[in-house]
Amino acid sequence: MSDLSGALLTALINQGQWLLASVLFLAALGVPLPATMLLLAAGAFARQGVLEPVTSAATGVAAAVAGDMGCYLAGRLMGQRLPLSWRTGPVWLRAADTFTRQGAWAVLLTRFLLTPLALPVNLLAGSTRFPWHRFLLPVLVGELVWVALFGGLGYVFADRWEWVSAWAEDSVGLLLGGLLAAAGLWGLWRLR
């Protein structure tokens, strides 16, 4: 466990939901913080009576959704600053069209399954002007699943939440590596 993780765990015990909300909000904005680990710990601390479970879950969901919406807004503002030739080019238009059709699934799955891709998906959604009302629903559902899944795992495995945290990190890395390998093979096949 890193010094940062240890400091955050100590602060979580002392500050409770405020620290949890701050970390989940900043992590959704792209600050590299151990949000999933902290969520697992919050679940374990809720089981031990240190944190109130329902308030912690509601706070976590609200903070993560607020961070995602802030990142979406940043993408929307930054997208306007891109050169017009990029925003009207065929590659950009094709990407925007694909995201308009299937972006809700990308948003949903990157909230809890492929979390390392959440930041670029948020920025892409904003920069391609994906409608915010179509962005909000999958964000809300995905963050609810994320908080319930990892907070729940921490709650159920309160005595072994650190092991569950390591397993979750390894699983996400393995899944992401598999997807990148599959995308590479698909790209090679298309070139052929």
Secondary structure, DSSP 4 states (H G I P E B T S, - for coil): --HHHHHHHHHHHHHTHHHHHHHHHHHHTT----HHHHHHHHHHHHHTTSS-HHHHHHHHHHHHHHHHHHHHHHHHHHHHHS-HHHHTSHHHHHHHHHHHHHHHHHHHHHHHTSGGGHHHHHHHHHHTT--HHHHHHHHHHHHHHHIIIIIHHHHHTGGGHHHHHHHHHHHHHHHHHHHHHHHHHHHHHHH-
